[in-house]
Structures are given as structure tokens and as C-alpha cells.
Amino acid sequence: MSLPQEKIAVAPAPVVLVGCGPGAADLLTLRALRAIESADVLVYDNLIGDEILDFARPDAEKIYVGKRAAQHTLPQEEINALLVRLARAGKRTARLKGGDPFIFGRGGEEMDELRAAGIAVEVIPGVTAAAACAAAAGIPLTHREHARTLVLTTGHSKPGAQDPDWEALARPGQTVAFYMGVRNAGEIERELLAHGMPGETKIAIIERGATARQRIHAATLATLTARIAAAAVKAPALLIVGEVAAYVGDGTDANSDSPAGSAKHTANE
Ligand SMILES: C[S@@+](CC[C@H](N)C(=O)[O-])C[C@H]1O[C@@H](n2cnc3c(N)ncnc32)[C@H](O)[C@@H]1O
């Protein structure tokens, strides 16, 4: 049964939070593409490359609010204020965010501020880094034999935040994906070992996953920081911890940068 037209019509939102996936243009959703193509203004950060920005109208304004070498990200309050200003000026604004806007993307904070200012918000989901990196590396994040639970967590919290529940993260039978985990890899390694996770637990380190510059490294919990240092791993990178990470290699070989699984984009740099 089809609904009458007036029941399914949705008023256009002044600000669209657009999940843009891991960086590869062909992992944008069609809905994200349409939002980018129709925006008057695009507000974007450092994980959004030209490949995606090129879909914008030639007359669209592009405002960069991310981090560049030696610069800091525009404070979140200023990004929020900018979005409110643009919306009030009647600009159809696409706020482009890496991955999914609601997974470690501060999309919730931006939505709160916009709504508090009386501005409607549309959210377009995106392929989050854990899904993109796992697919690119051929790692099944869940698997009936190895992991029935998937945890998405971050190695980086705001100052003063509660400590992670390391005991829960160290449990067997699950996969833990650490976003922003490279800088705090030492703490991750130390705490998981201290909370009983075996040193031989497999870890896949995936840099710029699902993009043309992807690199994949196999490690174990005991070798995590050494592997990151030896391979000079740089952000953005994701850590996938658990038995399923064995799909990329045995974790003991210094040459184990791996075009594993379906990683057709893998390029060792
Ligand atoms: C601020 S968080 C944003 C996450 C994003 N909202 C998402 O859903 O994927 C940025 C972190 O996501 C991870 N990340 C994003 N894109 C990635 C990629 N292509 N490859 C590996 N990790 C990525 C990295 O851990 C990076 O430090």
C-alpha cells in the first residue's frame, strides 16, 4: 500500500550532516552525493579529499575547518557557530564528515547546537572506518567461530573523560576496533595486557583503509607499538583487535604489510 504523497514528503533541511565514508569517492552513498551536488556551501574537514569535493557545484563555497600541518582544528564551538550562521543566511549547507557522522565524528554535538538554534538537521549515514577497513583488509568483523560482539571505541578521549573499561575491552570472543588509536597505542597495549588479554592476540593496523593509499600491517598485542614505530604508521589508521585480525597474516613477520583479502587498493609506501 503506498502512502499519500503529503505523508511522505520531507521538508528540506537547512543543514545536512553528510557521512562521506573512508575517503574514496566510490564509497559515498548516492544520498551523500546528491547532498554534495546540491549544496550552496560545503563545510569539510581533513579526511575529505578533492575526489569528493569535486562533486560540488562549481559555484559552491567550500570552507575547510580541519587540521592542516602545524595548525589546529577550528574549535568545535566555532564550527557550530559557522553552521548556524550559514543556515540562517539561507544557504543550503552540507557539513561533510569522514565515515559516519554519528561515529566519533562529533555529529551529535553539531546536531544538538543546530537544533538548539532552531535549525533543522538531516543526517546522511556513511561507511564508517571499521566497516571500510575491515572490508578492504578481508577481515570479517564478526564471525560465528571467532567474534560474536563488535566494539567500536576510541584511543583518544577528551581531557578528563572517564577511563575506558579495559576489563570489558580485554574480553575474549569479541572484536574491538580502535579509532584514533595510533597515538595512544602504548596505553592500549599496556592496559589490554594488564587486563588479561594474551600478548599473542592478533591486531590489524590499517592506514587510510579503502583508499588508494591504504597500508595494512599485521601485529600482535605484544608487538603493537613496535610494529607501529617500525612501519611509521600515520593517522588516519584503525586498529582491529581480536581473532578475526588473523585474516591479514600471522603478526610476527616484519614484512607482513599485506594486500590481504580483497585489498585491491593496497599500496605499500
Ligand atoms: C574523528 S574519527 C572519525 C571517524 C568517522 N566518523 C568514521 O565513522 O569512520 C577519525 C578516525 O577514524 C579512523 N579513520 C577514518 N578514516 C579512516 C581510513 N580511511 N582508514 C583508517 N582509519 C580511518 C581513524 O582512526 C581516524 O583517526
The ligand as a Tripos MOL2 file, in Angstrom:
@<TRIPOS>MOLECULE
LIG
   27    29     1     0     0
SMALL
NO_CHARGES

@<TRIPOS>ATOM
      1 C1         37.4960   11.6310   14.2140 C.3       1 LIG1
      2 S1         37.4150    9.9200   13.8150 S.3       1 LIG1
      3 C2         36.1160    9.9470   12.6320 C.3       1 LIG1
      4 C3         35.5180    8.5960   12.3780 C.3       1 LIG1
      5 C4         34.4520    8.6250   11.3040 C.3       1 LIG1
      6 N1         33.3080    9.4090   11.7270 N.3       1 LIG1
      7 C5         34.0020    7.2320   10.8980 C.2       1 LIG1
      8 O1         32.8230    6.8870   11.1140 O.co2     1 LIG1
      9 O2         34.8170    6.4920   10.3350 O.co2     1 LIG1
     10 C6         38.8480    9.7360   12.8020 C.3       1 LIG1
     11 C7         39.4540    8.3510   12.9390 C.3       1 LIG1
     12 O3         38.7180    7.4250   12.1440 O.3       1 LIG1
     13 C8         39.5920    6.4490   11.6290 C.3       1 LIG1
     14 N2         39.5760    6.5140   10.1640 N.ar      1 LIG1
     15 C9         38.8240    7.3270    9.3980 C.ar      1 LIG1
     16 N3         39.0140    7.0610    8.0980 N.ar      1 LIG1
     17 C10        39.9270    6.0660    8.0400 C.ar      1 LIG1
     18 C11        40.5370    5.3430    6.9950 C.ar      1 LIG1
     19 N4         40.2550    5.5850    5.7160 N.pl3     1 LIG1
     20 N5         41.4090    4.3560    7.3240 N.ar      1 LIG1
     21 C12        41.7050    4.0900    8.6110 C.ar      1 LIG1
     22 N6         41.1530    4.7310    9.6370 N.ar      1 LIG1
     23 C13        40.2750    5.7050    9.3550 C.ar      1 LIG1
     24 C14        40.9820    6.7670   12.1840 C.3       1 LIG1
     25 O4         41.1370    6.0490   13.3740 O.3       1 LIG1
     26 C15        40.8710    8.2470   12.4210 C.3       1 LIG1
     27 O5         41.8240    8.6870   13.3760 O.3       1 LIG1
@<TRIPOS>BOND
     1     1     2 1
     2     2     3 1
     3     2    10 1
     4     3     4 1
     5     4     5 1
     6     5     6 1
     7     5     7 1
     8     7     8 2
     9     7     9 1
    10    10    11 1
    11    11    12 1
    12    11    26 1
    13    12    13 1
    14    13    14 1
    15    13    24 1
    16    14    15 ar
    17    14    23 ar
    18    15    16 ar
    19    16    17 ar
    20    17    18 ar
    21    17    23 ar
    22    18    19 1
    23    18    20 ar
    24    20    21 ar
    25    21    22 ar
    26    22    23 ar
    27    24    25 1
    28    24    26 1
    29    26    27 1
@<TRIPOS>SUBSTRUCTURE
     1 LIG1         1 GROUP 0 **** ****
